[in-house]
Amino acid sequence: MEVANSRSDGQRPSMGQDIRKGRRTETDYINGLVARRGEELGIDVTCHRRVNDVIKCIEKGELTPSPDLLPGIVS
């Protein structure tokens, strides 16, 4: 938390930079991998799937990044 709190508002994680610049993210290799492996082990990975699905929709221009998307991910 110390590192996160030390960042300025102008700093963005790489995925946020990719989304802002209209580039594809690495979400399939991060959240997608976690979801696939979790499913193989019988673990509920619903949240990882939802995150991955929302990011893919943002990449395709079907959704605009917004905190308003969060309830659809965590519900």
PQR file with spaces between the fields and no chain letter, atoms N, CA, C, O and H, PARSE charges and radii, in Angstrom:
ATOM       1  N    MET     1       0.826   -1.186    0.000 -0.4000 1.5000
ATOM       2  CA   MET     1       0.000    0.000    0.000 -0.0000 2.0000
ATOM       3  C    MET     1       0.868    1.247    0.000  0.5500 1.7000
ATOM       4  O    MET     1       0.492    2.271   -0.570 -0.5500 1.4000
ATOM       5  N    GLU     2       2.028    1.162    0.637 -0.4000 1.5000
ATOM       6  CA   GLU     2       2.916    2.321    0.679 -0.0000 2.0000
ATOM       7  C    GLU     2       3.318    2.745   -0.736  0.5500 1.7000
ATOM       8  O    GLU     2       3.324    3.932   -1.060 -0.5500 1.4000
ATOM       9  H    GLU     2       2.334    0.330    1.100  0.4000 1.0000
ATOM      10  N    VAL     3       3.654    1.758   -1.571 -0.4000 1.5000
ATOM      11  CA   VAL     3       4.036    2.066   -2.958 -0.0000 2.0000
ATOM      12  C    VAL     3       2.851    2.645   -3.716  0.5500 1.7000
ATOM      13  O    VAL     3       2.992    3.638   -4.430 -0.5500 1.4000
ATOM      14  H    VAL     3       3.649    0.794   -1.308  0.4000 1.0000
ATOM      15  N    ALA     4       1.686    2.027   -3.563 -0.4000 1.5000
ATOM      16  CA   ALA     4       0.494    2.511   -4.265 -0.0000 2.0000
ATOM      17  C    ALA     4       0.148    3.932   -3.844  0.5500 1.7000
ATOM      18  O    ALA     4      -0.210    4.759   -4.683 -0.5500 1.4000
ATOM      19  H    ALA     4       1.572    1.220   -2.983  0.4000 1.0000
ATOM      20  N    ASN     5       0.249    4.216   -2.576 -0.4000 1.5000
ATOM      21  CA   ASN     5      -0.077    5.553   -2.078 -0.0000 2.0000
ATOM      22  C    ASN     5       0.961    6.597   -2.456  0.5500 1.7000
ATOM      23  O    ASN     5       0.689    7.796   -2.395 -0.5500 1.4000
ATOM      24  H    ASN     5       0.540    3.544   -1.894  0.4000 1.0000
ATOM      25  N    SER     6       2.144    6.153   -2.843 -0.4000 1.5000
ATOM      26  CA   SER     6       3.193    7.110   -3.207 -0.0000 2.0000
ATOM      27  C    SER     6       3.116    7.545   -4.662  0.5500 1.7000
ATOM      28  O    SER     6       3.843    8.449   -5.075 -0.5500 1.4000
ATOM      29  H    SER     6       2.365    5.179   -2.892  0.4000 1.0000
ATOM      30  N    ARG     7       2.261    6.926   -5.434 -0.4000 1.5000
ATOM      31  CA   ARG     7       2.135    7.274   -6.860 -0.0000 2.0000
ATOM      32  C    ARG     7       1.323    8.544   -7.033  0.5500 1.7000
ATOM      33  O    ARG     7       0.420    8.841   -6.251 -0.5500 1.4000
ATOM      34  H    ARG     7       1.671    6.192   -5.099  0.4000 1.0000
ATOM      35  N    SER     8       1.666    9.285   -8.077 -0.4000 1.5000
ATOM      36  CA   SER     8       0.895   10.493   -8.374 -0.0000 2.0000
ATOM      37  C    SER     8      -0.305   10.121   -9.244  0.5500 1.7000
ATOM      38  O    SER     8      -0.379    9.011   -9.771 -0.5500 1.4000
ATOM      39  H    SER     8       2.399    9.043   -8.712  0.4000 1.0000
ATOM      40  N    ASP     9      -1.233   11.050   -9.388 -0.4000 1.5000
ATOM      41  CA   ASP     9      -2.405   10.806  -10.224 -0.0000 2.0000
ATOM      42  C    ASP     9      -2.025   10.618  -11.693  0.5500 1.7000
ATOM      43  O    ASP     9      -2.780   10.014  -12.454 -0.5500 1.4000
ATOM      44  H    ASP     9      -1.172   11.952   -8.961  0.4000 1.0000
ATOM      45  N    GLY    10      -0.870   11.126  -12.091 -0.4000 1.5000
ATOM      46  CA   GLY    10      -0.428   11.013  -13.476 -0.0000 2.0000
ATOM      47  C    GLY    10       0.185    9.672  -13.819  0.5500 1.7000
ATOM      48  O    GLY    10       0.378    9.362  -14.995 -0.5500 1.4000
ATOM      49  H    GLY    10      -0.257   11.617  -11.472  0.4000 1.0000
ATOM      50  N    GLN    11       0.493    8.874  -12.817 -0.4000 1.5000
ATOM      51  CA   GLN    11       1.090    7.565  -13.063 -0.0000 2.0000
ATOM      52  C    GLN    11       0.001    6.526  -13.283  0.5500 1.7000
ATOM      53  O    GLN    11      -1.023    6.526  -12.599 -0.5500 1.4000
ATOM      54  H    GLN    11       0.336    9.125  -11.861  0.4000 1.0000
ATOM      55  N    ARG    12       0.232    5.647  -14.240 -0.4000 1.5000
ATOM      56  CA   ARG    12      -0.725    4.596  -14.563 -0.0000 2.0000
ATOM      57  C    ARG    12       0.008    3.269  -14.683  0.5500 1.7000
ATOM      58  O    ARG    12       1.119    3.216  -15.211 -0.5500 1.4000
ATOM      59  H    ARG    12       1.064    5.646  -14.795  0.4000 1.0000
ATOM      60  N    PRO    13      -0.618    2.182  -14.187 -0.5600 1.5000
ATOM      61  CA   PRO    13      -0.054    0.853  -14.444  0.2800 2.0000
ATOM      62  C    PRO    13      -0.050    0.599  -15.954  0.5500 1.7000
ATOM      63  O    PRO    13      -0.774    1.260  -16.698 -0.5500 1.4000
ATOM      64  N    SER    14       0.756   -0.348  -16.398 -0.4000 1.5000
ATOM      65  CA   SER    14       0.897   -0.593  -17.838 -0.0000 2.0000
ATOM      66  C    SER    14      -0.432   -0.930  -18.511  0.5500 1.7000
ATOM      67  O    SER    14      -0.667   -0.507  -19.643 -0.5500 1.4000
ATOM      68  H    SER    14       1.345   -0.885  -15.794  0.4000 1.0000
ATOM      69  N    MET    15      -1.307   -1.682  -17.839 -0.4000 1.5000
ATOM      70  CA   MET    15      -2.589   -2.013  -18.448 -0.0000 2.0000
ATOM      71  C    MET    15      -3.421   -0.753  -18.649  0.5500 1.7000
ATOM      72  O    MET    15      -4.087   -0.609  -19.675 -0.5500 1.4000
ATOM      73  H    MET    15      -1.116   -2.026  -16.920  0.4000 1.0000
ATOM      74  N    GLY    16      -3.392    0.160  -17.682 -0.4000 1.5000
ATOM      75  CA   GLY    16      -4.101    1.421  -17.825 -0.0000 2.0000
ATOM      76  C    GLY    16      -3.551    2.259  -18.958  0.5500 1.7000
ATOM      77  O    GLY    16      -4.306    2.924  -19.668 -0.5500 1.4000
ATOM      78  H    GLY    16      -2.851    0.043  -16.849  0.4000 1.0000
ATOM      79  N    GLN    17      -2.233    2.231  -19.134 -0.4000 1.5000
ATOM      80  CA   GLN    17      -1.607    2.951  -20.250 -0.0000 2.0000
ATOM      81  C    GLN    17      -2.048    2.351  -21.572  0.5500 1.7000
ATOM      82  O    GLN    17      -2.369    3.078  -22.513 -0.5500 1.4000
ATOM      83  H    GLN    17      -1.620    1.691  -18.557  0.4000 1.0000
ATOM      84  N    ASP    18      -2.065    1.011  -21.646 -0.4000 1.5000
ATOM      85  CA   ASP    18      -2.495    0.345  -22.884 -0.0000 2.0000
ATOM      86  C    ASP    18      -3.930    0.724  -23.236  0.5500 1.7000
ATOM      87  O    ASP    18      -4.226    1.039  -24.389 -0.5500 1.4000
ATOM      88  H    ASP    18      -1.804    0.421  -20.882  0.4000 1.0000
ATOM      89  N    ILE    19      -4.813    0.695  -22.253 -0.4000 1.5000
ATOM      90  CA   ILE    19      -6.222    1.020  -22.505 -0.0000 2.0000
ATOM      91  C    ILE    19      -6.355    2.466  -22.970  0.5500 1.7000
ATOM      92  O    ILE    19      -7.078    2.744  -23.927 -0.5500 1.4000
ATOM      93  H    ILE    19      -4.572    0.439  -21.317  0.4000 1.0000
ATOM      94  N    ARG    20      -5.672    3.379  -22.310 -0.4000 1.5000
ATOM      95  CA   ARG    20      -5.748    4.799  -22.716 -0.0000 2.0000
ATOM      96  C    ARG    20      -5.267    5.024  -24.138  0.5500 1.7000
ATOM      97  O    ARG    20      -5.784    5.894  -24.839 -0.5500 1.4000
ATOM      98  H    ARG    20      -5.085    3.153  -21.532  0.4000 1.0000
ATOM      99  N    LYS    21      -4.278    4.246  -24.572 -0.4000 1.5000
ATOM     100  CA   LYS    21      -3.696    4.422  -25.905 -0.0000 2.0000
ATOM     101  C    LYS    21      -4.349    3.531  -26.953  0.5500 1.7000
ATOM     102  O    LYS    21      -3.916    3.511  -28.105 -0.5500 1.4000
ATOM     103  H    LYS    21      -3.858    3.539  -24.003  0.4000 1.0000
ATOM     104  N    GLY    22      -5.396    2.789  -26.563 -0.4000 1.5000
ATOM     105  CA   GLY    22      -6.115    1.949  -27.509 -0.0000 2.0000
ATOM     106  C    GLY    22      -5.360    0.693  -27.903  0.5500 1.7000
ATOM     107  O    GLY    22      -5.644    0.099  -28.944 -0.5500 1.4000
ATOM     108  H    GLY    22      -5.749    2.805  -25.627  0.4000 1.0000
ATOM     109  N    ARG    23      -4.404    0.283  -27.085 -0.4000 1.5000
ATOM     110  CA   ARG    23      -3.630   -0.928  -27.388 -0.0000 2.0000
ATOM     111  C    ARG    23      -4.257   -2.125  -26.682  0.5500 1.7000
ATOM     112  O    ARG    23      -4.962   -1.981  -25.683 -0.5500 1.4000
ATOM     113  H    ARG    23      -4.173    0.766  -26.240  0.4000 1.0000
ATOM     114  N    ARG    24      -3.984   -3.301  -27.220 -0.4000 1.5000
ATOM     115  CA   ARG    24      -4.424   -4.524  -26.548 -0.0000 2.0000
ATOM     116  C    ARG    24      -3.622   -4.697  -25.267  0.5500 1.7000
ATOM     117  O    ARG    24      -2.443   -4.351  -25.202 -0.5500 1.4000
ATOM     118  H    ARG    24      -3.410   -3.418  -28.031  0.4000 1.0000
ATOM     119  N    THR    25      -4.275   -5.232  -24.265 -0.4000 1.5000
ATOM     120  CA   THR    25      -3.616   -5.463  -22.980 -0.0000 2.0000
ATOM     121  C    THR    25      -3.102   -6.899  -22.914  0.5500 1.7000
ATOM     122  O    THR    25      -3.267   -7.682  -23.850 -0.5500 1.4000
ATOM     123  H    THR    25      -5.233   -5.513  -24.319  0.4000 1.0000
ATOM     124  N    GLU    26      -2.483   -7.218  -21.799 -0.4000 1.5000
ATOM     125  CA   GLU    26      -2.004   -8.578  -21.567 -0.0000 2.0000
ATOM     126  C    GLU    26      -2.980   -9.364  -20.680  0.5500 1.7000
ATOM     127  O    GLU    26      -2.597  -10.351  -20.051 -0.5500 1.4000
ATOM     128  H    GLU    26      -2.348   -6.582  -21.039  0.4000 1.0000
ATOM     129  N    THR    27      -4.222   -8.926  -20.635 -0.4000 1.5000
ATOM     130  CA   THR    27      -5.184   -9.531  -19.713 -0.0000 2.0000
ATOM     131  C    THR    27      -5.381  -11.026  -19.948  0.5500 1.7000
ATOM     132  O    THR    27      -5.572  -11.771  -18.987 -0.5500 1.4000
ATOM     133  H    THR    27      -4.533   -8.124  -21.146  0.4000 1.0000
ATOM     134  N    ASP    28      -5.341  -11.484  -21.194 -0.4000 1.5000
ATOM     135  CA   ASP    28      -5.488  -12.922  -21.436 -0.0000 2.0000
ATOM     136  C    ASP    28      -4.351  -13.708  -20.804  0.5500 1.7000
ATOM     137  O    ASP    28      -4.528  -14.856  -20.397 -0.5500 1.4000
ATOM     138  H    ASP    28      -5.186  -10.879  -21.975  0.4000 1.0000
ATOM     139  N    TYR    29      -3.197  -13.093  -20.727 -0.4000 1.5000
ATOM     140  CA   TYR    29      -2.035  -13.779  -20.173 -0.0000 2.0000
ATOM     141  C    TYR    29      -1.960  -13.656  -18.662  0.5500 1.7000
ATOM     142  O    TYR    29      -1.184  -14.365  -18.021 -0.5500 1.4000
ATOM     143  H    TYR    29      -3.053  -12.160  -21.058  0.4000 1.0000
ATOM     144  N    ILE    30      -2.752  -12.769  -18.089 -0.4000 1.5000
ATOM     145  CA   ILE    30      -2.743  -12.581  -16.639 -0.0000 2.0000
ATOM     146  C    ILE    30      -4.051  -13.134  -16.067  0.5500 1.7000
ATOM     147  O    ILE    30      -4.069  -14.245  -15.537 -0.5500 1.4000
ATOM     148  H    ILE    30      -3.382  -12.193  -18.611  0.4000 1.0000
ATOM     149  N    ASN    31      -5.146  -12.373  -16.168 -0.4000 1.5000
ATOM     150  CA   ASN    31      -6.426  -12.831  -15.616 -0.0000 2.0000
ATOM     151  C    ASN    31      -6.944  -14.061  -16.347  0.5500 1.7000
ATOM     152  O    ASN    31      -7.525  -14.951  -15.727 -0.5500 1.4000
ATOM     153  H    ASN    31      -5.132  -11.470  -16.598  0.4000 1.0000
ATOM     154  N    GLY    32      -6.741  -14.117  -17.644 -0.4000 1.5000
ATOM     155  CA   GLY    32      -7.187  -15.283  -18.406 -0.0000 2.0000
ATOM     156  C    GLY    32      -6.479  -16.544  -17.957  0.5500 1.7000
ATOM     157  O    GLY    32      -7.103  -17.596  -17.817 -0.5500 1.4000
ATOM     158  H    GLY    32      -6.269  -13.394  -18.147  0.4000 1.0000
ATOM     159  N    LEU    33      -5.172  -16.444  -17.730 -0.4000 1.5000
ATOM     160  CA   LEU    33      -4.403  -17.597  -17.261 -0.0000 2.0000
ATOM     161  C    LEU    33      -4.859  -18.027  -15.870  0.5500 1.7000
ATOM     162  O    LEU    33      -5.043  -19.216  -15.610 -0.5500 1.4000
ATOM     163  H    LEU    33      -4.665  -15.590  -17.844  0.4000 1.0000
ATOM     164  N    VAL    34      -5.039  -17.057  -14.982 -0.4000 1.5000
ATOM     165  CA   VAL    34      -5.508  -17.374  -13.626 -0.0000 2.0000
ATOM     166  C    VAL    34      -6.860  -18.089  -13.704  0.5500 1.7000
ATOM     167  O    VAL    34      -7.085  -19.075  -13.002 -0.5500 1.4000
ATOM     168  H    VAL    34      -4.889  -16.091  -15.193  0.4000 1.0000
ATOM     169  N    ALA    35      -7.747  -17.598  -14.546 -0.4000 1.5000
ATOM     170  CA   ALA    35      -9.068  -18.207  -14.685 -0.0000 2.0000
ATOM     171  C    ALA    35      -8.958  -19.628  -15.242  0.5500 1.7000
ATOM     172  O    ALA    35      -9.599  -20.543  -14.727 -0.5500 1.4000
ATOM     173  H    ALA    35      -7.565  -16.797  -15.116  0.4000 1.0000
ATOM     174  N    ARG    36      -8.163  -19.817  -16.272 -0.4000 1.5000
ATOM     175  CA   ARG    36      -8.029  -21.157  -16.853 -0.0000 2.0000
ATOM     176  C    ARG    36      -7.447  -22.148  -15.846  0.5500 1.7000
ATOM     177  O    ARG    36      -7.955  -23.259  -15.697 -0.5500 1.4000
ATOM     178  H    ARG    36      -7.642  -19.073  -16.690  0.4000 1.0000
ATOM     179  N    ARG    37      -6.395  -21.747  -15.166 -0.4000 1.5000
ATOM     180  CA   ARG    37      -5.771  -22.647  -14.190 -0.0000 2.0000
ATOM     181  C    ARG    37      -6.693  -22.911  -13.005  0.5500 1.7000
ATOM     182  O    ARG    37      -6.779  -24.038  -12.518 -0.5500 1.4000
ATOM     183  H    ARG    37      -5.982  -20.844  -15.287  0.4000 1.0000
ATOM     184  N    GLY    38      -7.371  -21.884  -12.551 -0.4000 1.5000
ATOM     185  CA   GLY    38      -8.301  -22.065  -11.442 -0.0000 2.0000
ATOM     186  C    GLY    38      -9.416  -23.029  -11.798  0.5500 1.7000
ATOM     187  O    GLY    38      -9.793  -23.879  -10.991 -0.5500 1.4000
ATOM     188  H    GLY    38      -7.302  -20.968  -12.947  0.4000 1.0000
ATOM     189  N    GLU    39      -9.944  -22.898  -13.004 -0.4000 1.5000
ATOM     190  CA   GLU    39     -11.001  -23.810  -13.447 -0.0000 2.0000
ATOM     191  C    GLU    39     -10.504  -25.247  -13.477  0.5500 1.7000
ATOM     192  O    GLU    39     -11.228  -26.169  -13.101 -0.5500 1.4000
ATOM     193  H    GLU    39      -9.638  -22.207  -13.660  0.4000 1.0000
ATOM     194  N    GLU    40      -9.258  -25.437  -13.927 -0.4000 1.5000
ATOM     195  CA   GLU    40      -8.668  -26.783  -13.961 -0.0000 2.0000
ATOM     196  C    GLU    40      -8.618  -27.394  -12.561  0.5500 1.7000
ATOM     197  O    GLU    40      -8.723  -28.610  -12.402 -0.5500 1.4000
ATOM     198  H    GLU    40      -8.670  -24.688  -14.233  0.4000 1.0000
ATOM     199  N    LEU    41      -8.457  -26.544  -11.554 -0.4000 1.5000
ATOM     200  CA   LEU    41      -8.356  -27.005  -10.173 -0.0000 2.0000
ATOM     201  C    LEU    41      -9.693  -26.988   -9.435  0.5500 1.7000
ATOM     202  O    LEU    41      -9.756  -27.324   -8.253 -0.5500 1.4000
ATOM     203  H    LEU    41      -8.371  -25.556  -11.683  0.4000 1.0000
ATOM     204  N    GLY    42     -10.756  -26.600  -10.129 -0.4000 1.5000
ATOM     205  CA   GLY    42     -12.076  -26.568   -9.523 -0.0000 2.0000
ATOM     206  C    GLY    42     -12.314  -25.359   -8.627  0.5500 1.7000
ATOM     207  O    GLY    42     -13.175  -25.402   -7.748 -0.5500 1.4000
ATOM     208  H    GLY    42     -10.705  -26.327  -11.090  0.4000 1.0000
ATOM     209  N    ILE    43     -11.563  -24.281   -8.840 -0.4000 1.5000
ATOM     210  CA   ILE    43     -11.690  -23.062   -8.037 -0.0000 2.0000
ATOM     211  C    ILE    43     -12.640  -22.092   -8.741  0.5500 1.7000
ATOM     212  O    ILE    43     -12.620  -21.969   -9.966 -0.5500 1.4000
ATOM     213  H    ILE    43     -10.864  -24.246   -9.555  0.4000 1.0000
ATOM     214  N    ASP    44     -13.463  -21.412   -7.963 -0.4000 1.5000
ATOM     215  CA   ASP    44     -14.376  -20.413   -8.526 -0.0000 2.0000
ATOM     216  C    ASP    44     -13.564  -19.212   -9.004  0.5500 1.7000
ATOM     217  O    ASP    44     -12.949  -18.514   -8.198 -0.5500 1.4000
ATOM     218  H    ASP    44     -13.480  -21.511   -6.968  0.4000 1.0000
ATOM     219  N    VAL    45     -13.565  -18.977  -10.289 -0.4000 1.5000
ATOM     220  CA   VAL    45     -12.787  -17.885  -10.887 -0.0000 2.0000
ATOM     221  C    VAL    45     -13.695  -16.876  -11.586  0.5500 1.7000
ATOM     222  O    VAL    45     -13.289  -16.207  -12.536 -0.5500 1.4000
ATOM     223  H    VAL    45     -14.065  -19.544  -10.943  0.4000 1.0000
ATOM     224  N    THR    46     -14.918  -16.783  -11.102 -0.4000 1.5000
ATOM     225  CA   THR    46     -15.908  -15.904  -11.716 -0.0000 2.0000
ATOM     226  C    THR    46     -15.393  -14.471  -11.845  0.5500 1.7000
ATOM     227  O    THR    46     -15.545  -13.846  -12.894 -0.5500 1.4000
ATOM     228  H    THR    46     -15.247  -17.326  -10.330  0.4000 1.0000
ATOM     229  N    CYS    47     -14.790  -13.956  -10.789 -0.4000 1.5000
ATOM     230  CA   CYS    47     -14.310  -12.567  -10.815 -0.0000 2.0000
ATOM     231  C    CYS    47     -13.217  -12.387  -11.867  0.5500 1.7000
ATOM     232  O    CYS    47     -13.222  -11.399  -12.601 -0.5500 1.4000
ATOM     233  H    CYS    47     -14.666  -14.463   -9.936  0.4000 1.0000
ATOM     234  N    HIS    48     -12.284  -13.329  -11.945 -0.4000 1.5000
ATOM     235  CA   HIS    48     -11.229  -13.233  -12.963 -0.0000 2.0000
ATOM     236  C    HIS    48     -11.826  -13.274  -14.370  0.5500 1.7000
ATOM     237  O    HIS    48     -11.392  -12.531  -15.251 -0.5500 1.4000
ATOM     238  H    HIS    48     -12.280  -14.132  -11.348  0.4000 1.0000
ATOM     239  N    ARG    49     -12.806  -14.130  -14.580 -0.4000 1.5000
ATOM     240  CA   ARG    49     -13.473  -14.207  -15.887 -0.0000 2.0000
ATOM     241  C    ARG    49     -14.141  -12.867  -16.224  0.5500 1.7000
ATOM     242  O    ARG    49     -14.017  -12.363  -17.341 -0.5500 1.4000
ATOM     243  H    ARG    49     -13.158  -14.733  -13.864  0.4000 1.0000
ATOM     244  N    ARG    50     -14.842  -12.306  -15.252 -0.4000 1.5000
ATOM     245  CA   ARG    50     -15.547  -11.042  -15.497 -0.0000 2.0000
ATOM     246  C    ARG    50     -14.565   -9.915  -15.807  0.5500 1.7000
ATOM     247  O    ARG    50     -14.790   -9.130  -16.729 -0.5500 1.4000
ATOM     248  H    ARG    50     -14.943  -12.715  -14.345  0.4000 1.0000
ATOM     249  N    VAL    51     -13.482   -9.833  -15.044 -0.4000 1.5000
ATOM     250  CA   VAL    51     -12.458   -8.810  -15.316 -0.0000 2.0000
ATOM     251  C    VAL    51     -11.949   -8.971  -16.737  0.5500 1.7000
ATOM     252  O    VAL    51     -11.870   -8.000  -17.490 -0.5500 1.4000
ATOM     253  H    VAL    51     -13.299  -10.470  -14.295  0.4000 1.0000
ATOM     254  N    ASN    52     -11.606  -10.190  -17.100 -0.4000 1.5000
ATOM     255  CA   ASN    52     -11.079  -10.457  -18.432 -0.0000 2.0000
ATOM     256  C    ASN    52     -12.092  -10.087  -19.512  0.5500 1.7000
ATOM     257  O    ASN    52     -11.731   -9.479  -20.520 -0.5500 1.4000
ATOM     258  H    ASN    52     -11.670  -10.979  -16.488  0.4000 1.0000
ATOM     259  N    ASP    53     -13.354  -10.449  -19.306 -0.4000 1.5000
ATOM     260  CA   ASP    53     -14.399  -10.142  -20.290 -0.0000 2.0000
ATOM     261  C    ASP    53     -14.608   -8.637  -20.451  0.5500 1.7000
ATOM     262  O    ASP    53     -14.749   -8.145  -21.570 -0.5500 1.4000
ATOM     263  H    ASP    53     -13.647  -10.943  -18.487  0.4000 1.0000
ATOM     264  N    VAL    54     -14.629   -7.906  -19.334 -0.4000 1.5000
ATOM     265  CA   VAL    54     -14.824   -6.452  -19.395 -0.0000 2.0000
ATOM     266  C    VAL    54     -13.658   -5.785  -20.112  0.5500 1.7000
ATOM     267  O    VAL    54     -13.871   -4.890  -20.930 -0.5500 1.4000
ATOM     268  H    VAL    54     -14.514   -8.305  -18.424  0.4000 1.0000
ATOM     269  N    ILE    55     -12.444   -6.199  -19.825 -0.4000 1.5000
ATOM     270  CA   ILE    55     -11.280   -5.598  -20.476 -0.0000 2.0000
ATOM     271  C    ILE    55     -11.303   -5.882  -21.971  0.5500 1.7000
ATOM     272  O    ILE    55     -10.972   -5.003  -22.767 -0.5500 1.4000
ATOM     273  H    ILE    55     -12.271   -6.927  -19.161  0.4000 1.0000
ATOM     274  N    LYS    56     -11.685   -7.085  -22.368 -0.4000 1.5000
ATOM     275  CA   LYS    56     -11.794   -7.396  -23.798 -0.0000 2.0000
ATOM     276  C    LYS    56     -12.826   -6.484  -24.474  0.5500 1.7000
ATOM     277  O    LYS    56     -12.603   -6.017  -25.591 -0.5500 1.4000
ATOM     278  H    LYS    56     -11.954   -7.799  -21.721  0.4000 1.0000
ATOM     279  N    CYS    57     -13.947   -6.235  -23.803 -0.4000 1.5000
ATOM     280  CA   CYS    57     -14.974   -5.343  -24.365 -0.0000 2.0000
ATOM     281  C    CYS    57     -14.456   -3.913  -24.472  0.5500 1.7000
ATOM     282  O    CYS    57     -14.773   -3.210  -25.431 -0.5500 1.4000
ATOM     283  H    CYS    57     -14.129   -6.615  -22.896  0.4000 1.0000
ATOM     284  N    ILE    58     -13.670   -3.480  -23.505 -0.4000 1.5000
ATOM     285  CA   ILE    58     -13.066   -2.151  -23.572 -0.0000 2.0000
ATOM     286  C    ILE    58     -12.107   -2.083  -24.749  0.5500 1.7000
ATOM     287  O    ILE    58     -12.108   -1.103  -25.495 -0.5500 1.4000
ATOM     288  H    ILE    58     -13.413   -4.051  -22.726  0.4000 1.0000
ATOM     289  N    GLU    59     -11.289   -3.114  -24.923 -0.4000 1.5000
ATOM     290  CA   GLU    59     -10.335   -3.147  -26.033 -0.0000 2.0000
ATOM     291  C    GLU    59     -11.040   -3.061  -27.392  0.5500 1.7000
ATOM     292  O    GLU    59     -10.526   -2.439  -28.322 -0.5500 1.4000
ATOM     293  H    GLU    59     -11.288   -3.909  -24.317  0.4000 1.0000
ATOM     294  N    LYS    60     -12.223   -3.689  -27.503 -0.4000 1.5000
ATOM     295  CA   LYS    60     -12.980   -3.691  -28.758 -0.0000 2.0000
ATOM     296  C    LYS    60     -13.790   -2.415  -28.956  0.5500 1.7000
ATOM     297  O    LYS    60     -14.399   -2.221  -30.008 -0.5500 1.4000
ATOM     298  H    LYS    60     -12.641   -4.194  -26.748  0.4000 1.0000
ATOM     299  N    GLY    61     -13.797   -1.542  -27.942 -0.4000 1.5000
ATOM     300  CA   GLY    61     -14.567   -0.305  -28.045 -0.0000 2.0000
ATOM     301  C    GLY    61     -16.031   -0.468  -27.697  0.5500 1.7000
ATOM     302  O    GLY    61     -16.823    0.449  -27.914 -0.5500 1.4000
ATOM     303  H    GLY    61     -13.303   -1.700  -27.088  0.4000 1.0000
ATOM     304  N    GLU    62     -16.406   -1.618  -27.162 -0.4000 1.5000
ATOM     305  CA   GLU    62     -17.798   -1.874  -26.796 -0.0000 2.0000
ATOM     306  C    GLU    62     -18.155   -1.237  -25.450  0.5500 1.7000
ATOM     307  O    GLU    62     -19.326   -0.961  -25.190 -0.5500 1.4000
ATOM     308  H    GLU    62     -15.763   -2.363  -26.986  0.4000 1.0000
ATOM     309  N    LEU    63     -17.169   -1.006  -24.604 -0.4000 1.5000
ATOM     310  CA   LEU    63     -17.356   -0.362  -23.304 -0.0000 2.0000
ATOM     311  C    LEU    63     -16.320    0.734  -23.143  0.5500 1.7000
ATOM     312  O    LEU    63     -15.245    0.677  -23.738 -0.5500 1.4000
ATOM     313  H    LEU    63     -16.218   -1.231  -24.815  0.4000 1.0000
ATOM     314  N    THR    64     -16.644    1.722  -22.343 -0.4000 1.5000
ATOM     315  CA   THR    64     -15.713    2.791  -21.996 -0.0000 2.0000
ATOM     316  C    THR    64     -15.247    2.547  -20.566  0.5500 1.7000
ATOM     317  O    THR    64     -16.068    2.283  -19.688 -0.5500 1.4000
ATOM     318  H    THR    64     -17.518    1.769  -21.859  0.4000 1.0000
ATOM     319  N    PRO    65     -13.937    2.633  -20.321 -0.5600 1.5000
ATOM     320  CA   PRO    65     -13.463    2.426  -18.951  0.2800 2.0000
ATOM     321  C    PRO    65     -14.168    3.365  -17.976  0.5500 1.7000
ATOM     322  O    PRO    65     -14.277    4.568  -18.214 -0.5500 1.4000
ATOM     323  N    SER    66     -14.641    2.788  -16.878 -0.4000 1.5000
ATOM     324  CA   SER    66     -15.369    3.580  -15.897 -0.0000 2.0000
ATOM     325  C    SER    66     -15.493    2.802  -14.593  0.5500 1.7000
ATOM     326  O    SER    66     -15.625    1.578  -14.616 -0.5500 1.4000
ATOM     327  H    SER    66     -14.553    1.811  -16.685  0.4000 1.0000
ATOM     328  N    PRO    67     -15.454    3.492  -13.460 -0.5600 1.5000
ATOM     329  CA   PRO    67     -15.725    2.806  -12.193  0.2800 2.0000
ATOM     330  C    PRO    67     -17.129    2.208  -12.155  0.5500 1.7000
ATOM     331  O    PRO    67     -17.405    1.309  -11.361 -0.5500 1.4000
ATOM     332  N    ASP    68     -18.014    2.709  -13.016 -0.4000 1.5000
ATOM     333  CA   ASP    68     -19.385    2.186  -13.074 -0.0000 2.0000
ATOM     334  C    ASP    68     -19.444    0.717  -13.517  0.5500 1.7000
ATOM     335  O    ASP    68     -20.463    0.054  -13.328 -0.5500 1.4000
ATOM     336  H    ASP    68     -17.789    3.440  -13.661  0.4000 1.0000
ATOM     337  N    LEU    69     -18.352    0.210  -14.108 -0.4000 1.5000
ATOM     338  CA   LEU    69     -18.309   -1.179  -14.557 -0.0000 2.0000
ATOM     339  C    LEU    69     -18.052   -2.146  -13.394  0.5500 1.7000
ATOM     340  O    LEU    69     -18.319   -3.342  -13.512 -0.5500 1.4000
ATOM     341  H    LEU    69     -17.524    0.748  -14.262  0.4000 1.0000
ATOM     342  N    LEU    70     -17.547   -1.643  -12.302 -0.4000 1.5000
ATOM     343  CA   LEU    70     -17.171   -2.489  -11.177 -0.0000 2.0000
ATOM     344  C    LEU    70     -18.311   -3.348  -10.621  0.5500 1.7000
ATOM     345  O    LEU    70     -18.093   -4.535  -10.378 -0.5500 1.4000
ATOM     346  H    LEU    70     -17.329   -0.671  -12.206  0.4000 1.0000
ATOM     347  N    PRO    71     -19.506   -2.810  -10.411 -0.5600 1.5000
ATOM     348  CA   PRO    71     -20.578   -3.677   -9.876  0.2800 2.0000
ATOM     349  C    PRO    71     -20.858   -4.905  -10.747  0.5500 1.7000
ATOM     350  O    PRO    71     -21.209   -5.961  -10.220 -0.5500 1.4000
ATOM     351  N    GLY    72     -20.712   -4.788  -12.045 -0.4000 1.5000
ATOM     352  CA   GLY    72     -20.919   -5.932  -12.923 -0.0000 2.0000
ATOM     353  C    GLY    72     -19.818   -6.977  -12.821  0.5500 1.7000
ATOM     354  O    GLY    72     -19.999   -8.127  -13.220 -0.5500 1.4000
ATOM     355  H    GLY    72     -20.427   -3.930  -12.473  0.4000 1.0000
ATOM     356  N    ILE    73     -18.679   -6.567  -12.285 -0.4000 1.5000
ATOM     357  CA   ILE    73     -17.569   -7.505  -12.114 -0.0000 2.0000
ATOM     358  C    ILE    73     -17.656   -8.223  -10.778  0.5500 1.7000
ATOM     359  O    ILE    73     -17.452   -9.435  -10.709 -0.5500 1.4000
ATOM     360  H    ILE    73     -18.532   -5.633  -11.960  0.4000 1.0000
ATOM     361  N    VAL    74     -17.953   -7.495   -9.732 -0.4000 1.5000
ATOM     362  CA   VAL    74     -17.913   -8.084   -8.390 -0.0000 2.0000
ATOM     363  C    VAL    74     -19.258   -8.597   -7.883  0.5500 1.7000
ATOM     364  O    VAL    74     -19.330   -9.151   -6.786 -0.5500 1.4000
ATOM     365  H    VAL    74     -18.119   -6.510   -9.788  0.4000 1.0000
ATOM     366  N    SER    75     -20.314   -8.424   -8.657 -0.4000 1.5000
ATOM     367  CA   SER    75     -21.626   -8.884   -8.176 -0.0000 2.0000
ATOM     368  C    SER    75     -21.802  -10.376   -8.363  0.5500 1.7000
ATOM     369  O    SER    75     -22.848  -10.923   -8.012 -0.5500 1.4000
ATOM     370  H    SER    75     -20.256   -7.974   -9.548  0.4000 1.0000
